[in-house]
Structures are given as C-alpha cells and as structure tokens.
Amino acid sequence: MINPILYQDAINKYNDIQKDYNIVKNRVASDEKETNITFGALPVYGKVYDLPQRLSHGDYGSSAMLSTLAAINAPEEIDDLMSALAQIKSKFSKKFVYEKPYDNRVAQHPFSFFRNSALRKYMNPESPLCPFPALARWLVKQDKSIYETKLGEILRDKIKINTKDINTKIESIYSTDTDKVYVPAKQINTDNFFKDIAARSMLRTTKIGALALGSIEAVQAKNKIDNGESPLKAVGSAVLNTGATLAGAGVLGAIGAKYGGAAGSFIGTGGGAVLGALTSRALA
C-alpha cells in the first residue's frame, strides 16, 4: 500500500515533472513532424497553418490571438489576391482590364490595419454601423504606418527621405457610398534604391499590426517559459521572429510592389514572411 504522505508529495511535484518532461521532449524529439513553414506565404491560412502545433504545446493564448488576427485580416488578404490575379489575367487576355490605383513605380500608399479589414464598416466614424464613433475616430488616428510615427520621422530625417503626396484610387476608411474619400500615396523623391525601399517598407508596415504580432509572440514566449524553456531563449526568439517577419514582408513586399504592382506585392509579401521565418529559425 502506498504511503499517503508520499502520494501527496508526488501530486505536488506534478508541475515540476511536467516541465522536466517538456524540456527532455524538446531536446530529444527532433524527428517530431512540423508543419511546413512555406504555408506562411498563403493568404489567411498562412497565419493559422501552425495552430495544431501551437495547441499541441498548450499555447492556447497565442492560438486564439492568431485566429482573431486571421479573421480580421482575411478580407484584405483576399482582396490582395484578387487584385494580383486580375493583374496577371490582364497580361494574357484583353477581356480582363486591370487599372492600377496609382503609379507604383514612383510611389507607395501607407498601409492601414483597419482600412480593408473585416472591421472596416464598424471602424468608420462616418458609418451608421459604427457603434462608438468617438472611440473609432481615436483608434483610426492611431492606425498609422511606421513611416508616419515618431520612429518613422526619426528614421526619415536620419537617412534624408523626402516625399510628396499624389492622388490614388484607394478608398480611405472614412469613405462612404455617398462621400468618397481617397488615401494619398507618397511619391518618394530619391535615386537611391535602398532609401526608396526603406521608405516603402515603413509605409507598408502598420504600427497596430506590428504591436499585434509582437503581442502574439510575447504570449507564445510566456507559454514556452511555463513549459521549461529558458526565459532568455524564449524572449530572444520572440523578438527575432517579430523583427524578421516584419522586415521580410516589408522589404520584399516593397520591392515586389515597385516592380510588379499588385501581383509583385502579393508574392513579395508572402515570400518575405517565409524568408523572415526561415531566417529567424536559422538564427535561433
């Protein structure tokens, strides 16, 4: 018969035993099948392709956040895919006409987290569907590209980037059926390729999007630490993943958009996200 005192002591040590098990498993189970990282280039699915792996590690917090982010961004990603397909079709058949919203060779419009998202009609303060116009107006003001933030201003001054606004056919979040409002693009005045791409990358990266991605990585890092991983390694990996993903998607998306329009932007952004993830994994 088992001594009740010993049994109670074993129960109390369960969490420690579980942590030790996870550490050993992570180190010796190198042949455990992982989801193909190249799925990260796909629209919508690319954000949630590794959910089963996250859930198997008990990472329910970041899984829920990723699912929410994917749902919010789904309309924009699908629109980007449709624009890319329309542009490609127009190259092969005169039946399909693709009209560029502006000259992407000389300009880049600032991206927005809410503008083309599933929340758009609820975030437009001018829309009757907006439940809290004052709050929505404040949130929309925070919805800036990195280029438009204080950090962006410092970087622009540092590398001497000058731009001017040009008209586009891209509707603002404030646009309604009866009152159309359009987003101006930034014409980048430089003959330096690297400065041009730097400006475009900042315009294509949103502050809220970066914060959302960083928050997801932070929650995942906490889960790893709870499962016994070194805090330094977990936090370092989170920072590296966030930075590499944003940089990869921003830079390759900017290059693709400059030389390939909607199709180039779509391919470059997806490829950049995959490259960023591969780089992060290689350096981890």
C-alpha positions in Angstrom: 0.0 0.0 0.0 1.3 3.5 -1.0 2.0 5.8 1.9 -0.5 8.8 1.6 2.2 11.2 2.5 4.4 10.1 -0.4 1.4 10.2 -2.7 0.6 13.7 -1.7 4.2 14.7 -2.3 4.1 13.3 -5.8 1.0 15.3 -6.6 2.7 18.5 -5.5 5.6 17.7 -7.8 3.5 17.2 -10.9 4.2 20.6 -12.4 7.9 20.2 -11.9 7.8 16.7 -13.5 5.8 18.1 -16.5 8.3 20.9 -17.0 11.2 18.3 -17.0 9.3 16.2 -19.5 8.8 19.1 -21.9 12.5 20.0 -21.7 13.6 16.5 -22.5 11.0 16.1 -25.2 12.0 19.3 -26.9 15.7 18.2 -26.9 15.4 14.6 -28.0 12.3 14.5 -30.2 14.0 16.2 -33.1 12.1 13.9 -35.5 8.7 15.2 -34.5 6.8 16.3 -37.6 6.5 20.0 -38.0 4.1 21.9 -40.3 5.8 23.1 -43.5 6.8 26.7 -42.9 6.2 27.6 -46.6 2.5 27.6 -45.9 3.1 31.0 -44.3 3.1 32.6 -47.8 -0.6 31.7 -48.3 -3.3 34.3 -47.7 -5.4 33.8 -44.5 -4.3 30.2 -44.0 -0.7 31.5 -43.7 -1.5 33.0 -40.3 -3.0 29.9 -38.8 -1.2 27.0 -40.5 0.7 26.1 -37.3 -2.3 26.2 -35.0 -2.3 22.5 -34.4 1.4 22.6 -33.4 0.7 25.5 -31.0 -2.3 23.8 -29.5 -0.3 20.6 -29.0 2.1 22.6 -26.8 -0.7 24.1 -24.8 -0.3 27.5 -26.4 -4.0 28.5 -26.3 -3.5 32.2 -25.8 -1.4 32.9 -29.0 -3.6 30.4 -30.9 -6.7 32.5 -30.1 -5.0 35.7 -30.9 -3.7 34.3 -34.3 -7.2 33.1 -35.2 -8.7 36.5 -34.4 -6.0 38.3 -36.4 -6.5 36.0 -39.4 -10.3 36.7 -39.3 -9.7 40.4 -39.1 -7.2 40.5 -42.0 -9.0 37.9 -44.2 -10.9 40.4 -46.4 -7.7 42.5 -47.1 -5.7 39.4 -48.0 -8.4 38.1 -50.3 -8.7 41.5 -52.0 -4.9 41.5 -52.5 -5.1 38.0 -54.0 -7.9 39.1 -56.4 -6.0 42.2 -57.4 -2.9 40.1 -58.2 -5.0 37.6 -60.2 -6.7 40.4 -62.1 -3.3 41.9 -63.0 -2.0 38.6 -64.2 -5.1 37.8 -66.2 -4.9 41.2 -67.9 -1.4 40.2 -69.2 -2.8 37.2 -71.1 -6.3 38.3 -72.2 -7.8 41.6 -73.4 -11.0 40.6 -71.8 -9.6 41.4 -68.4 -8.7 45.0 -67.7 -6.6 45.9 -64.6 -6.4 49.6 -63.7 -3.6 50.5 -61.3 -4.7 52.7 -58.4 -1.5 54.8 -58.9 1.9 54.5 -60.4 3.6 52.0 -58.1 7.0 52.6 -59.7 7.3 56.0 -58.1 5.0 55.9 -55.1 3.7 53.8 -52.2 0.5 54.3 -50.3 0.6 53.9 -46.5 -0.9 50.7 -45.2 -3.6 50.5 -42.5 -4.6 47.8 -40.1 -8.3 48.6 -40.2 -8.9 50.1 -43.6 -9.6 46.9 -45.6 -10.2 44.6 -42.7 -13.3 42.8 -41.5 -13.8 45.7 -39.0 -13.8 48.5 -41.6 -17.5 49.3 -41.6 -17.6 49.3 -37.8 -14.4 51.4 -37.5 -15.6 54.2 -39.9 -16.8 57.0 -37.7 -18.9 58.3 -40.6 -20.7 55.0 -41.0 -24.2 54.4 -39.4 -22.9 50.9 -38.5 -20.1 52.3 -36.2 -21.3 51.7 -32.6 -18.8 54.1 -30.9 -17.8 56.9 -33.3 -15.6 58.8 -30.8 -13.6 55.6 -29.9 -13.4 54.6 -33.6 -12.1 58.1 -34.5 -9.4 57.8 -31.9 -8.4 54.3 -32.9 -8.2 55.2 -36.6 -5.9 58.1 -35.7 -3.6 55.5 -34.1 -3.7 53.3 -37.2 -0.6 54.6 -38.8 2.2 53.2 -40.9 5.6 53.1 -39.3 6.6 55.9 -41.7 4.0 58.2 -40.1 5.1 57.5 -36.5 7.7 59.4 -34.4 10.1 56.5 -35.1 9.5 56.8 -38.8 10.1 60.5 -38.6 13.5 60.0 -36.9 14.5 57.4 -39.5 13.4 59.6 -42.4 15.4 62.5 -41.1 18.4 60.2 -40.4 18.6 58.9 -44.0 17.1 62.0 -45.6 14.0 60.7 -47.2 11.6 63.3 -48.9 8.2 62.5 -50.2 5.2 64.3 -51.6 1.5 63.2 -51.8 -0.1 62.1 -55.0 -3.7 61.1 -55.7 -4.8 57.5 -55.8 -8.0 55.5 -56.2 -7.6 53.7 -52.9 -10.6 54.5 -50.6 -9.9 55.7 -47.1 -11.6 54.2 -44.1 -13.6 57.4 -43.9 -15.1 56.8 -47.4 -18.8 56.1 -47.7 -21.1 55.3 -50.6 -22.2 58.9 -50.8 -18.9 60.6 -49.9 -15.8 59.1 -51.4 -12.5 59.8 -49.6 -9.2 58.6 -51.0 -5.8 57.8 -49.5 -2.9 59.7 -51.0 0.3 57.8 -51.8 3.8 59.0 -51.1 6.0 59.8 -54.1 9.5 59.0 -52.9 12.0 61.6 -54.2 15.3 59.7 -54.2 17.5 58.0 -56.7 18.9 55.7 -54.0 17.4 52.2 -54.2 18.0 51.4 -50.6 16.4 54.6 -49.3 13.5 54.1 -51.7 12.9 50.5 -50.4 13.4 51.7 -46.8 10.6 54.3 -47.2 8.3 51.9 -48.9 8.9 49.2 -46.2 8.0 51.7 -43.5 4.8 52.8 -45.4 3.8 49.1 -45.7 4.2 48.2 -42.0 1.5 49.3 -39.7 2.0 50.2 -36.0 -1.0 48.3 -34.8 -0.1 45.3 -37.0 3.4 45.3 -35.5 2.1 45.5 -32.0 -0.4 42.7 -32.6 2.4 40.4 -34.0 4.7 41.3 -31.1 1.9 40.6 -28.6 1.3 37.1 -30.1 5.0 36.3 -29.9 5.1 37.5 -26.3 2.2 35.2 -25.3 3.9 32.3 -27.1 7.2 33.2 -25.2 5.4 33.0 -21.9 4.0 29.6 -22.7 7.4 28.4 -23.6 8.8 29.7 -20.3 6.0 28.0 -18.4 6.9 24.7 -20.2 10.5 25.0 -19.0 12.3 26.9 -21.8 15.0 29.4 -20.8 13.4 32.9 -20.5 16.3 34.4 -22.4 15.9 32.0 -25.3 12.1 32.3 -25.4 12.1 36.2 -25.3 15.0 36.3 -27.8 13.2 34.0 -30.2 10.0 36.2 -29.9 11.9 39.4 -30.7 13.7 37.7 -33.5 10.6 36.3 -35.0 8.7 39.6 -34.9 11.6 41.6 -36.4 12.4 39.0 -39.1 8.8 38.6 -40.2 8.1 42.3 -40.3 11.3 43.1 -42.1 11.0 40.2 -44.6 7.4 41.0 -45.5 8.1 44.8 -45.6 11.2 44.7 -47.7 10.3 42.0 -50.3 6.7 43.3 -50.4 8.0 46.8 -51.2 10.4 45.5 -53.9 7.6 43.4 -55.4 5.1 46.3 -55.4 7.6 48.7 -57.0 8.4 46.4 -59.9 5.4 44.2 -60.1 2.4 46.1 -58.9 -0.4 44.1 -57.1 1.0 40.7 -58.1 4.5 41.6 -57.1 3.3 43.0 -53.8 1.3 39.8 -53.1 4.2 37.5 -54.0 6.8 39.6 -52.3 4.9 39.9 -49.0 4.2 36.2 -48.8 7.8 35.3 -49.8 9.2 37.9 -47.3 7.2 36.4 -44.5 8.5 32.9 -45.2 12.1 34.2 -45.6 11.8 36.1 -42.3 10.5 32.9 -40.6 13.3 30.8 -42.1 15.9 33.4 -41.1 14.6 33.6 -37.5 14.6 29.8 -37.2 18.2 29.6 -38.6 19.4 32.2 -36.1 17.5 30.8 -33.1 
